[in-house]
Amino acid sequence: MYRVLLDTSFIMMAIDLSKDLFSQLSQLLGSVELVVTSKVVEELEKMSGKEGYKSRKANLALNIIRNFRVIPVEKSISTDQSILKLALKEKFIVATTDSDLIKKLKKLGIPVIYVKDGILKFEENYGFLGG
């Protein structure tokens, strides 16, 4: 089973595209466990407390992730730092649409899933996952 760590941008993109990217992850990888950090939940909760479309999307995102495993992380570091640190330590694949985070993940050799032209792309580092 692959463990996929989702960032806020990926979850919000899934809503924007009106596609079930989470089912596509299963089609791409087979059996997956979807995981978020406590920092991602905090970001979504902060967005959901505001007015407008972004708030409605954040509320929908919180509803979507309610069955995902949430891993508590340090409050003193950024969301991206928490994702990088956890992915390295626990050997997660990271799903994101954040171009800066994608660059950092690739530099560290962490497998990354991103969306290009509405389609999931997977860049795997075979040694990272033990394959």
N, C-alpha and C positions, 0 to 999 in steps of 0.2 A: 504494500500500500504506500502510495506517495502522500506526503504531507505538504500541503500548499498553504503558505502564509500570505494572506491577502492584505493589501494596503487600502486606504480609503479611496484612492483614485480608481482602483480596479472595481471596487464595489459600486461606486458612483457611475462609472462607465457602463457597467452592466445595466443599470437603470436607464441611462441615456440611450443606449442602443436598443432597448426593449427586446434584448435577446437573453436567453438563459445561458450566460457564460459559464455558470456553475455546472450545468449539465455538459457543456462543451468541454470543460476541464476533465470530466469523467470519460468522455469519448476520446479525448486526447491521451490521457494517462492511464485509464483503467480505474482501479479502485483508488479513491482519494479521500483524505481527511482535510476539511477546510478549517483553517485556523485564523484568528485575528489576535492582535495584541490589545491589551487594555488601553493603550494610547490611541488605537484606531477607534475603539468604542467611545473614548472621551472626545475625539475630534467630531465624530458623528453626533454625539449628544449636544456638543456646543453648537454645531450647525443647525440642529433640529429646533433649538430654542429661539431661532430668529424667524423673521417673516419671509414669505415668498417661496418661489419654486425650489431653491436650494434647500430650504428647510423641509419642504415636503419630500424631496428626494432623500434627505438624511433620515427622516422618519421611516420611509420605506426601507432604506438600507438597514436601519436598526431592526426592523421587523424581519428582514431577510436573514440577518446574521444571528438571530436569537438562538438558533440551533447549532451554531458553529462553536468550537471550543475557543474560549478566551484565555489567553496566557497573560498573567500579570507581569508587567515589566516596570523598570525603574521610572519613577515620575520625573526625575531630574534630567533625563535625556530626551532628545527630540523623537518624534514618531519614527522618522527614517533611521535614526541611530539605533532605536530599539529593534527595528526590523532587521537591520544589518547584523547586529550583535546576536540576535536570536537565531537567524538563519545560519550564521557561521557555527554557532555552538551546537545547535540541534539538527543541522543538515536539512533545512527546509528548502523547498522550491519557493520562490517569491513571485506572486502575481501582482503586477503594477502597471500603470500607464504613465507614471512619473518619469520623464526622460532623464532627469538628474539621478534619480534613484537607480534607474536601469543601468546607467553608466557605472555607478559605484558597485552595483551587484556584479556586473561583467568583469570589472577590474579585480574584484575579489574571487572571481571564479564561481560565484553562486548562480545556480540555474535560475533562469528568469522566464516568466510567461508574461507576454504583453499583447496588446491588441493592435493590429495594423490592418487598416481598411476593413474593419469590422470582423476580422478573423483572428483567432488566437494563434500566436506564434510562440514556440518553445525553444529556448536556447539552453541546452543541457551541457553541463560539464561532467562527463562520465566519471571521472575520478572523485568528484565531490560527493556524489551519492553512493560511492562504493561499487560502481559498476565497471 
